[in-house]
Amino acid sequence: MSAVPVISTLPNYQVLSSAFDQIRKFVRTTPLIRSDFLSNLIQGEVLVKAESLQITGAFKFRGALYRLLNLDKVQKEQGVTAYSSGNFAAGLAAAGQILNIPVRLVMPHDAPESKIKNARYYGAHITLCDSNTPSREEAASNMAQELAKTHGATLLHPFDDYQIIVGQASVALELQEQLHDMQNNCHHLLCPVGGGSLVAGSSLAFDKDVQVWAIEVDGYQGMNLSLKNGKRSRAPGNTLCDCDALMALEPGVANLDIILQTGVKGITVSSQKVHEAVRLAFSEMNLVLEPSGAVAIAALMEKPELFKNETVVAVGSGGNVDREKYASLLQQ
């Protein structure tokens, strides 16, 4: 992928609001669900923003839709190509189906079968990538570049894209409306992070009164390492991981640039706590979350002392998980 230029002027609230207005009629307003267990754990209030109930089962639909709406006429006719481990693939496929834009996708061969079927269901042409060198995401990215050249399609990045980041900010804007209606305030917003489009967009929407957190899983904490080092850094990525949507080894260039300017902080969680979070979401909230979508809840369970007596919103970012895998997680 070509390098993304550093953003010298961050998009203002008017830009974010205009983007939300463009996609509002297409997206589903996802609920805020209170967790009594987590609220008692931090002696405050915890709400889960259930983006797992979004169209295609993840927040990714928002940014993909906004990105396609802003293609020019020729680009819309020629279609788009992208790589994705799953949730962006389905979101882009659904957006393409709505807007009648051809979508070709490259997905890792070991992506969950449910995610591959989801993208195919929405009419995308899928190519599976068997290579894991230098990583599964980078191998799929390289294949997508070649595919875009072959078909004359516009190449899209799943997270390192200015317009996708702006589109993902609609999660935070919608949350603000819900909190206003509830006459409630939020002190912390916890966002799962793979490449960083959700946390970057959300941090643009909130002022300094709300601390936004980037939550990653051990071994794939590229954003946390980058925050610590003040520059783009690479995670080792050498551990087994159920969080298939969070396996990018480095954050996006634009994403990191934004969060370095907006004061985001980071937390890394263990796979064990992620599994516990999946079970908690099911048992207490009747909410199906894939492991990647449960890391924000895991952060509250692993580091409750950071949020004592505060109001916290944790984004449950996705719920696309194979049935067999999910059953296994619940039975552990």
Secondary structure as UniProt FT lines:
FT   HELIX           13..23
FT   TURN            24..26
FT   STRAND          32..34
FT   HELIX           36..42
FT   STRAND          45..50
FT   HELIX           51..53
FT   HELIX           55..57
FT   HELIX           60..69
FT   HELIX           73..78
FT   STRAND          80..83
FT   HELIX           87..99
FT   STRAND          103..108
FT   TURN            109..110
FT   HELIX           113..121
FT   TURN            122..123
FT   STRAND          125..129
FT   HELIX           136..151
FT   STRAND          154..156
FT   HELIX           162..168
FT   HELIX           170..182
FT   STRAND          188..192
FT   HELIX           197..205
FT   TURN            208..209
FT   STRAND          211..217
FT   TURN            218..219
FT   HELIX           222..229
FT   HELIX           244..246
FT   HELIX           253..262
FT   STRAND          265..269
FT   HELIX           271..285
FT   HELIX           291..294
FT   HELIX           295..302
FT   HELIX           304..307
FT   TURN            308..309
FT   STRAND          311..316
FT   HELIX           323..331
//
